[in-house]
């Protein structure tokens, strides 16, 4: 080990400062409109939309109560 304790300590302190900067820096808030269209090229997106639509069409108040064990709201 050719590095002195002082050199090693300096390296550790520098790395710690870098880690603190990464962890303690607040995240940049993205514009909500920047995510529009993110799934346009996803091969499963249309199928997921269709599945959600089919579920909503077939879900009824009676099925909702039945799923809760007969307890109303």
C-alpha positions, 0 to 999 in steps of 0.5 A: 500500500503506497498511499498514505492515510492522508491520501486515502482519507482525502479520496474517501472525503471526496467520494463522500462529498460526491455521494452527498451531492447526488443524494441530497440534491432535490430531483428536477421536477419534470413538466407533466406534458413531457410524458405525453406519448411515452407509450406510443411505440409500446407493442402492449399499449393498445392491448392494455387500453382494450383490457381496461375498457372491457373491464369497465364495460363489464363491471357493474355495481352488483359485481362490485358488491359481490366482490366485497362479500355482499357488503354495500358501501 
